[in-house]
Amino acid sequence: MAMTAKKLGMFTMVLLATVVLAQTAQSAPQNAKFQALYNEVAKLQGDEALKFFESLPAKGVKGADVIEFFIDLPVSGANAQISKLFKDEGFAFYLDKYPRGNAYDNFQWKTGMGTEIVGPFSKQPLKLPFTDYVPLPAGPVGDAGKTYKIGVTFHGFSHPWLINWADAAAWEGKRHPNVQVKVLDAEFDNAKMAAHFDTFIAEKMDGILVWPMVEAPTGPPAKRAMEAGIPVVSVDRLTGHEDVSSRISGNFPANGAQCGMYLVWKLAQEGSIKAKMVMLRKPLGSTADSVRTGHFLKVLSYFPGIQVLQSYHDTDSREEAFANTQAALQAFPDVDVFFGTGDHEALAALEASKMANRLTSRPGGKKILFISIDDSKEALTNVKQGNIEVNTPYTPLISDIGMRVLLNIVTKKANMPHDVITPNIPMVTQKGDTIFGLVTQTPDQWYVYTFGPPMK
């Protein structure tokens, strides 16, 4: 896949430290209960692979197991370009080290769970889906006569996903009168985030909660805090220091795998699993980008008719994603699919395609397909209207879990595991579909849990 000199330089800079590991790493460990099926599908490609995926319910793979099957699907060599891309970008390394496992205390999430709040910072009505996960009663924690100081550093109040992330963390802190929370915005500056850690260390905080934009730069400051005896809990993305106290990891693997499932299914519905695709991606080296894209490409690797035209990165910026889409539309006269590792990218691609009068520019006047991850109210509204084909949910409203885990650690109330896994959530399609045995959600079913301002 061609890259601009600028992007090639970024690629080299970010991955230089991990290239040796990436070259030797294998694909993520396969799920033992599906091993016989993986052995069978490994020999298939194209229409035969499609028939195999369609037969999964008859083979006993249904419901939530369908997501797990596609998450652990081994990469295929059937699509030479995608197979090479998967190897060259070292996706196996990232997929292999990303936390996996069962939810803490065998938690099972069900539709309707959660708590309605008003975001302390955004002032938006929100429904936090996982307030029953790692539950902590309201009221004082630990020693009621002590004030526990918690430092929170993240990027940034200007981003709709992230301000709601901060909302959930602050809301949980306010439930406990002897907890004092200090929230600092690093404004997408990794050096500033490192300075926040040092400030928290100097102020002798009892614990630190962090949303790391990119892994590597957060490694040294997180390590310094741990060495100072201050527990650190990361939420969503990972820090470059693996030995933090706990890591609250979302469902990145489910996001990418379900996007791959949907695209293959949708193209088959259209009559041919052939497409020219542009990928609009989050920052190079970020957990969200690497894990989502890697799992997406694994599913597509079984289909030789899918071509990646170009891969663009942005710094979680809708404006940058819009500019990247414009560049792609100018460079490529035929684009069938825009895949975004964030919904800001799908929304930017939709807008740019409309402005360029390219929305229905596929052969036969068919509409460009927009594949989205993350779940703003704007994105879900566009799925409902048929503008975006699919959204795989990833809510920012998980930082309250991180705050509860951190408070359990600092008060020694309970031993917390190193990895606290959040549940996989089924993808959202316009009318609800059954895709390879997985029943999708409708926009109305998930809308209450989405982030951002309400849509009129």
Secondary structure, 3 states (H helix, E strand, C coil): CCCCHHHHHHHHHHHHHHHHHHHHCCCCCCCHHHHHHHHHHCCCCHHHHHHHHHCCHHHCCCCHHHHHHHHCCCCCCCCHHHHHHHHHCCHHHHHHHCCCCCCHHHCCCCCCCCEEEECCCCCCEEEECCCCCCCCCCCCCCCCCCCEEEEEEECCCCCHHHHHHHHHHHHHHHCCCCEEEEEEECCCCHHHHHHHHHHHHHCCCCEEEECCCCHHHHHHHHHHHHHCCCCEEEECCCCCCCCCCEEEECCHHHHHHHHHHHHHHHHHHHCCCCEEEEEEECCCCCHHHHHHHHHHHHHHCCCCCEEEEEEEECCCCHHHHHHHHHHHHHHCCCCCEEEECCHHHHHHHHHHHHHCCCCCCCHHHCCCEEEEECCEHHHHHHHHCCCCCEEECCCCCCHHHHHHHHHHHHCCCCCCCCEEECCCCCCEECCCCEECCEECECHHHHHHHCECCCCC
